[in-house]
Amino acid sequence: PRAFIRHGHQRSRRPRDGPDRSCTGTSLQPTAAPAPLTPNPLPPPAPVAPAPRCCCSPPSPSPGRGRLQARRQLSIACTVCCFFMVGEVIGGYLAHSLAIMTDAAHLLTDVGSMSVSLFSLWVSTRPPSKTMSFGWHRSETLGALASVLSIWVVTGALVYLAAARIISNDYEIEAQAMLATAASAVAVNLVMAYILHQSPTGHCHGTGGYEQLESSRGCLPSHAPLPGSTSVRAAFVHVVGDLLQSVGVLVAATIIYFKPQCKIADPISTLFFSVFVLGSTFTILRDVFRVLMEGTPRGLDFDVVKEALLRVSGVKGVHDLHLWALTLSHHAVSVHVATSADPEMVLQEATTQLQSRFGFASCTVQVERYREEMAACQHCQDPCT
């Protein structure tokens, strides 16, 4: 190729094929081949950060641990109770003993109440819906109420039969069969009481027969039992009542075995221990009544919760404070907080206090701008008692 210089400009002619060449004047110089294009490596993908947890939702505890334990205890106890109930009915029929039959009837009540409790524990695990916005937690409390009511009905029937037997005095007792059946009943009730006995599983220690729930936010207060413990407590009361009645039947059987003329010990023991069983249900009935009436959960103090909220930085007033429980282990709170500070900071700190210190599972905090007239407002005052 030739190079032409015109008006001080340089024009080069390049072939279509072959390496590029540059021309200066009349001399030809080959140019270096271009470097091959290499694709730039893509940067590694940035790690996806987990979605931040909303400040109003508490950290989730170990899912279903308490309910699984309760279901396991109730299932084993219900199976043992079912098998022995059949044996006790046969033994009571052979012994012609009303006390043995009443003990078998109590076992039948136990089977029914444990079945109701198992069903309520299963239903309470269903997620919330638009119709049941709190879920089905309270079904456990209703199951415990049904269990207590069933004990009252059966005990009333047994008291009637025992009174009729005392009045008529027309019955015979096979003391040997009664003694063997009563001894077996004591042993089986001890086994069931051991199965249903609840021992603390967390590292915190409390009193009052309530269990501790250890979660990611630490140990809950001593008033928070494990989920499902209400049903287990109700079943445990059933078994304790049966155990004491079986002991009474065993004593009566021993007396009748050595002194057949004292056969009246059979209905008398039924009357005595029926009264005891009725009295043992009042503790559970009191807890169920408090939950259904949405009273302040046992172990929580209204004034202590309010003082904790007033100590939050920026809070000048607290009103419309409500404390209640869906179950003995699921507490809820709603409150209005008046402040002149940053509402977001106040909301976060107040919610953290309620969750971490008092163990509330559901917290609703409404932040309002503080006004002087709130001090005289009748709707912003605390309850009288």
MISE-330408 format. One line per 4 residues: number of its first residue (from 1); their letters; for each residue x, y, z of C-alpha. Coordinates in nm, 3 decimals. Layout:
// MISE-330408
NUM> a> X/Y/Z ~ ... .
***
This chain:
// MISE-330408
1> praf> 0.000/0.000/0.000 ~ 0.103/0.355/-0.057 ~ 0.090/0.651/0.175 ~ -0.021/0.994/0.053 .
5> irhg> 0.059/1.316/0.237 ~ -0.172/1.599/0.157 ~ -0.200/1.939/0.335 ~ -0.004/1.808/0.630 .
9> hqrs> -0.250/1.525/0.693 ~ -0.158/1.162/0.689 ~ -0.387/0.907/0.528 ~ -0.324/0.536/0.550 .
13> rrpr> -0.466/0.256/0.344 ~ -0.511/-0.079/0.519 ~ -0.575/-0.412/0.369 ~ -0.897/-0.592/0.454 .
17> dgpd> -0.709/-0.902/0.563 ~ -0.389/-0.944/0.758 ~ -0.238/-0.748/1.042 ~ -0.285/-0.377/1.072 .
21> rsct> 0.001/-0.155/0.943 ~ 0.058/0.214/0.998 ~ 0.234/0.441/0.744 ~ 0.442/0.750/0.806 .
25> gtsl> 0.581/0.921/0.500 ~ 0.700/0.650/0.265 ~ 0.808/0.402/0.533 ~ 0.585/0.115/0.641 .
29> qpta> 0.575/-0.011/1.002 ~ 0.363/-0.305/1.118 ~ 0.154/-0.248/1.429 ~ 0.121/-0.492/1.717 .
33> apap> -0.181/-0.722/1.718 ~ -0.456/-0.615/1.964 ~ -0.476/-0.805/2.290 ~ -0.757/-1.060/2.301 .
37> ltpn> -1.066/-0.946/2.484 ~ -1.128/-1.128/2.809 ~ -1.463/-1.098/2.989 ~ -1.452/-0.921/3.322 .
41> plpp> -1.527/-1.163/3.609 ~ -1.862/-1.097/3.777 ~ -1.841/-0.979/4.140 ~ -1.956/-1.234/4.397 .
45> papv> -2.316/-1.186/4.505 ~ -2.358/-0.988/4.820 ~ -2.488/-1.190/5.115 ~ -2.858/-1.139/5.173 .
49> apap> -2.914/-0.990/5.514 ~ -3.195/-1.146/5.715 ~ -3.511/-0.945/5.735 ~ -3.511/-0.728/6.046 .
53> rccc> -3.745/-0.840/6.319 ~ -4.027/-0.601/6.389 ~ -3.992/-0.437/6.728 ~ -4.344/-0.535/6.825 .
57> spps> -4.299/-0.909/6.779 ~ -4.123/-1.099/7.059 ~ -3.857/-1.358/6.986 ~ -4.015/-1.698/6.943 .
61> pspg> -3.945/-1.951/7.219 ~ -3.874/-2.313/7.152 ~ -4.170/-2.405/6.929 ~ -4.414/-2.648/7.082 .
65> rgrl> -4.175/-2.790/7.342 ~ -4.422/-2.762/7.627 ~ -4.713/-2.889/7.420 ~ -4.516/-3.188/7.294 .
69> qarr> -4.424/-3.279/7.651 ~ -4.786/-3.242/7.763 ~ -4.917/-3.452/7.475 ~ -4.664/-3.726/7.546 .
73> qlsi> -4.753/-3.734/7.916 ~ -5.126/-3.735/7.854 ~ -5.106/-4.001/7.581 ~ -4.913/-4.246/7.800 .
77> actv> -5.132/-4.182/8.104 ~ -5.452/-4.215/7.899 ~ -5.340/-4.551/7.758 ~ -5.252/-4.689/8.102 .
81> ccff> -5.578/-4.556/8.244 ~ -5.784/-4.717/7.966 ~ -5.640/-5.064/8.017 ~ -5.672/-5.061/8.395 .
85> mvge> -6.023/-4.915/8.387 ~ -6.146/-5.232/8.211 ~ -5.972/-5.448/8.471 ~ -6.119/-5.247/8.759 .
89> vigg> -6.473/-5.275/8.620 ~ -6.431/-5.654/8.608 ~ -6.286/-5.658/8.960 ~ -6.565/-5.437/9.098 .
93> ylah> -6.829/-5.659/8.940 ~ -6.677/-5.972/9.089 ~ -6.639/-5.808/9.432 ~ -6.988/-5.648/9.432 .
97> slai> -6.813/-5.335/9.559 ~ -6.956/-4.991/9.495 ~ -6.628/-4.831/9.599 ~ -6.440/-5.025/9.330 .
101> mtda> -6.700/-4.934/9.068 ~ -6.682/-4.569/9.170 ~ -6.306/-4.582/9.133 ~ -6.353/-4.728/8.786 .
105> ahll> -6.599/-4.448/8.708 ~ -6.336/-4.197/8.812 ~ -6.094/-4.366/8.576 ~ -6.353/-4.334/8.300 .
109> tdvg> -6.373/-3.964/8.378 ~ -5.994/-3.947/8.362 ~ -5.993/-4.108/8.018 ~ -6.253/-3.863/7.893 .
113> smsv> -6.079/-3.559/8.039 ~ -5.739/-3.663/7.904 ~ -5.892/-3.718/7.561 ~ -6.046/-3.369/7.574 .
117> slfs> -5.711/-3.226/7.685 ~ -5.525/-3.399/7.402 ~ -5.777/-3.265/7.153 ~ -5.751/-2.912/7.295 .
121> lwvs> -5.370/-2.924/7.279 ~ -5.390/-3.028/6.915 ~ -5.644/-2.757/6.831 ~ -5.441/-2.489/7.011 .
125> trpp> -5.152/-2.539/6.764 ~ -5.364/-2.418/6.472 ~ -5.244/-2.082/6.333 ~ -5.449/-1.763/6.378 .
129> sktm> -5.708/-1.675/6.117 ~ -5.920/-1.373/6.031 ~ -6.200/-1.517/6.240 ~ -5.984/-1.643/6.530 .
133> sfgw> -5.719/-1.370/6.536 ~ -5.562/-1.498/6.860 ~ -5.554/-1.855/6.737 ~ -5.693/-2.145/6.939 .
137> hrse> -5.483/-2.110/7.254 ~ -5.780/-2.081/7.486 ~ -5.916/-2.420/7.381 ~ -5.672/-2.568/7.634 .
141> tlga> -5.842/-2.371/7.910 ~ -6.184/-2.484/7.790 ~ -6.060/-2.844/7.795 ~ -5.949/-2.805/8.156 .
145> lasv> -6.291/-2.659/8.242 ~ -6.467/-2.955/8.080 ~ -6.243/-3.190/8.278 ~ -6.334/-3.027/8.609 .
149> lsiw> -6.706/-3.024/8.529 ~ -6.697/-3.393/8.438 ~ -6.544/-3.475/8.777 ~ -6.825/-3.287/8.949 .
153> vvtg> -7.095/-3.476/8.759 ~ -6.947/-3.820/8.822 ~ -6.873/-3.744/9.187 ~ -7.229/-3.626/9.243 .
157> alvy> -7.364/-3.953/9.101 ~ -7.132/-4.157/9.322 ~ -7.237/-3.967/9.634 ~ -7.600/-4.043/9.551 .
161> laaa> -7.531/-4.416/9.506 ~ -7.330/-4.435/9.828 ~ -7.606/-4.265/10.026 ~ -7.864/-4.505/9.880 .
165> riis> -7.650/-4.804/9.978 ~ -7.615/-4.677/10.336 ~ -7.991/-4.629/10.366 ~ -8.093/-4.963/10.215 .
169> ndye> -7.810/-5.178/10.360 ~ -7.894/-5.439/10.096 ~ -7.559/-5.542/9.949 ~ -7.281/-5.799/9.986 .
173> ieaq> -6.906/-5.751/9.944 ~ -6.646/-6.001/9.821 ~ -6.363/-5.876/10.039 ~ -6.084/-6.080/9.878 .
177> amla> -6.156/-5.958/9.524 ~ -6.206/-5.605/9.654 ~ -5.872/-5.614/9.836 ~ -5.678/-5.736/9.531 .
181> taas> -5.842/-5.484/9.298 ~ -5.785/-5.192/9.537 ~ -5.417/-5.281/9.579 ~ -5.374/-5.291/9.202 .
185> avav> -5.553/-4.956/9.171 ~ -5.312/-4.792/9.413 ~ -5.013/-4.919/9.214 ~ -5.153/-4.806/8.879 .
189> nlvm> -5.246/-4.461/9.010 ~ -4.894/-4.418/9.144 ~ -4.759/-4.498/8.797 ~ -4.993/-4.245/8.633 .
193> ayil> -4.910/-3.978/8.891 ~ -4.540/-4.029/8.816 ~ -4.607/-3.995/8.442 ~ -4.804/-3.673/8.482 .
197> hqsp> -4.574/-3.519/8.742 ~ -4.412/-3.208/8.591 ~ -4.053/-3.123/8.673 ~ -3.889/-2.795/8.568 .
201> tghc> -3.709/-2.820/8.236 ~ -3.546/-2.481/8.233 ~ -3.259/-2.342/8.438 ~ -3.472/-2.096/8.630 .
205> hgtg> -3.650/-2.201/8.948 ~ -3.988/-2.088/9.067 ~ -4.258/-2.172/9.314 ~ -4.626/-2.231/9.321 .
209> gyeq> -4.634/-2.541/9.104 ~ -4.566/-2.348/8.786 ~ -4.299/-2.440/8.536 ~ -4.029/-2.228/8.382 .
213> less> -4.004/-2.158/8.011 ~ -3.654/-2.096/7.884 ~ -3.640/-1.918/7.550 ~ -3.411/-1.701/7.348 .
217> rgcl> -3.496/-1.403/7.565 ~ -3.401/-1.583/7.885 ~ -3.611/-1.732/8.160 ~ -3.966/-1.616/8.189 .
221> psha> -4.103/-1.507/8.523 ~ -4.207/-1.771/8.770 ~ -4.574/-1.724/8.687 ~ -4.535/-1.859/8.332 .
225> plpg> -4.587/-2.235/8.306 ~ -4.497/-2.449/8.014 ~ -4.754/-2.452/7.736 ~ -4.995/-2.737/7.792 .
229> stsv> -4.936/-2.752/8.167 ~ -5.295/-2.651/8.246 ~ -5.429/-2.971/8.093 ~ -5.159/-3.179/8.260 .
233> raaf> -5.235/-3.019/8.597 ~ -5.605/-3.099/8.553 ~ -5.522/-3.461/8.468 ~ -5.280/-3.477/8.762 .
237> vhvv> -5.555/-3.363/9.000 ~ -5.778/-3.638/8.860 ~ -5.509/-3.899/8.924 ~ -5.432/-3.771/9.275 .
241> gdll> -5.801/-3.789/9.357 ~ -5.817/-4.143/9.222 ~ -5.505/-4.238/9.415 ~ -5.646/-4.114/9.744 .
245> qsvg> -5.976/-4.282/9.675 ~ -5.793/-4.606/9.590 ~ -5.607/-4.584/9.920 ~ -5.937/-4.534/10.098 .
249> vlva> -6.088/-4.828/9.913 ~ -5.784/-5.037/10.007 ~ -5.831/-4.947/10.373 ~ -6.201/-5.026/10.352 .
253> atii> -6.128/-5.357/10.177 ~ -5.881/-5.450/10.450 ~ -6.139/-5.374/10.720 ~ -6.411/-5.571/10.540 .
257> yfkp> -6.171/-5.859/10.476 ~ -6.098/-5.903/10.847 ~ -6.444/-5.791/10.971 ~ -6.717/-5.871/10.716 .
261> qcki> -6.982/-5.714/10.939 ~ -6.822/-5.373/10.872 ~ -6.927/-5.368/10.507 ~ -7.060/-5.015/10.552 .
265> adpi> -6.699/-4.900/10.516 ~ -6.746/-4.936/10.139 ~ -7.003/-4.654/10.089 ~ -6.856/-4.442/10.367 .
269> stlf> -6.516/-4.434/10.196 ~ -6.691/-4.333/9.874 ~ -6.859/-4.036/10.044 ~ -6.546/-3.919/10.222 .
273> fsvf> -6.313/-3.920/9.924 ~ -6.573/-3.777/9.689 ~ -6.576/-3.463/9.901 ~ -6.196/-3.450/9.889 .
277> vlgs> -6.193/-3.482/9.510 ~ -6.440/-3.195/9.475 ~ -6.223/-2.974/9.693 ~ -5.911/-3.052/9.492 .
281> tfti> -6.067/-2.911/9.175 ~ -6.113/-2.557/9.308 ~ -5.753/-2.453/9.238 ~ -5.782/-2.535/8.869 .
285> lrdv> -6.131/-2.384/8.853 ~ -5.995/-2.060/8.999 ~ -5.724/-2.038/8.732 ~ -5.971/-2.120/8.455 .
289> frvl> -6.212/-1.854/8.583 ~ -5.936/-1.592/8.589 ~ -5.835/-1.672/8.230 ~ -6.190/-1.675/8.092 .
293> megt> -6.275/-1.349/8.272 ~ -5.953/-1.194/8.132 ~ -5.827/-1.104/8.475 ~ -5.470/-1.006/8.556 .
297> prgl> -5.257/-1.323/8.534 ~ -5.151/-1.470/8.865 ~ -4.799/-1.359/8.951 ~ -4.824/-1.026/8.767 .
301> dfdv> -4.876/-0.701/8.956 ~ -5.059/-0.414/8.784 ~ -4.867/-0.142/8.969 ~ -4.527/-0.303/8.902 .
305> vkea> -4.593/-0.315/8.527 ~ -4.708/0.047/8.526 ~ -4.403/0.166/8.722 ~ -4.174/-0.013/8.477 .
309> llrv> -4.337/0.171/8.187 ~ -4.315/0.506/8.366 ~ -3.940/0.453/8.408 ~ -3.894/0.432/8.031 .
313> sgvk> -3.701/0.736/7.909 ~ -3.938/1.006/7.781 ~ -4.261/0.855/7.919 ~ -4.471/1.105/8.115 .
317> gvhd> -4.796/0.914/8.152 ~ -4.943/0.565/8.128 ~ -5.314/0.487/8.102 ~ -5.557/0.226/7.967 .
321> lhlw> -5.327/-0.052/8.092 ~ -5.485/-0.396/8.050 ~ -5.326/-0.728/8.149 ~ -5.485/-1.061/8.061 .
325> altl> -5.400/-1.415/7.952 ~ -5.512/-1.643/7.670 ~ -5.377/-1.937/7.872 ~ -5.170/-1.961/8.188 .
329> shha> -4.857/-1.951/7.970 ~ -4.963/-1.690/7.709 ~ -4.994/-1.342/7.862 ~ -5.100/-1.027/7.676 .
333> vsvh> -5.088/-0.652/7.747 ~ -5.224/-0.335/7.589 ~ -5.140/0.017/7.708 ~ -5.143/0.383/7.606 .
337> vats> -4.815/0.566/7.667 ~ -4.798/0.948/7.668 ~ -4.463/1.106/7.579 ~ -4.304/1.420/7.442 .
341> adpe> -3.993/1.237/7.315 ~ -3.928/1.037/6.999 ~ -4.225/0.797/6.972 ~ -4.026/0.528/6.790 .
345> mvlq> -3.765/0.509/7.064 ~ -4.032/0.503/7.335 ~ -4.224/0.228/7.154 ~ -3.916/0.011/7.115 .
349> eatt> -3.798/0.050/7.475 ~ -4.144/-0.002/7.625 ~ -4.205/-0.314/7.417 ~ -3.865/-0.453/7.514 .
353> qlqs> -3.940/-0.400/7.882 ~ -4.275/-0.576/7.858 ~ -4.133/-0.873/7.669 ~ -3.802/-0.930/7.845 .
357> rfgf> -3.893/-0.845/8.204 ~ -4.252/-0.968/8.229 ~ -4.263/-1.229/7.952 ~ -4.566/-1.096/7.763 .
361> asct> -4.625/-1.289/7.441 ~ -4.852/-1.023/7.291 ~ -4.783/-0.650/7.339 ~ -4.987/-0.358/7.205 .
365> vqve> -4.842/-0.015/7.289 ~ -5.010/0.303/7.164 ~ -4.784/0.609/7.182 ~ -4.956/0.946/7.225 .
369> ryre> -4.839/1.306/7.250 ~ -4.845/1.410/7.616 ~ -5.087/1.685/7.712 ~ -5.136/1.850/8.051 .
373> emaa> -5.510/1.779/8.058 ~ -5.441/1.403/8.068 ~ -5.380/1.425/8.443 ~ -5.743/1.529/8.504 .
377> cqhc> -5.905/1.304/8.241 ~ -6.138/1.044/8.394 ~ -6.068/0.794/8.116 ~ -5.693/0.808/8.187 .
381> qdpc> -5.718/0.705/8.554 ~ -5.621/0.366/8.697 ~ -5.880/0.115/8.822 ~ -5.987/0.168/9.184 .
385> t> -5.876/-0.178/9.305 .
***
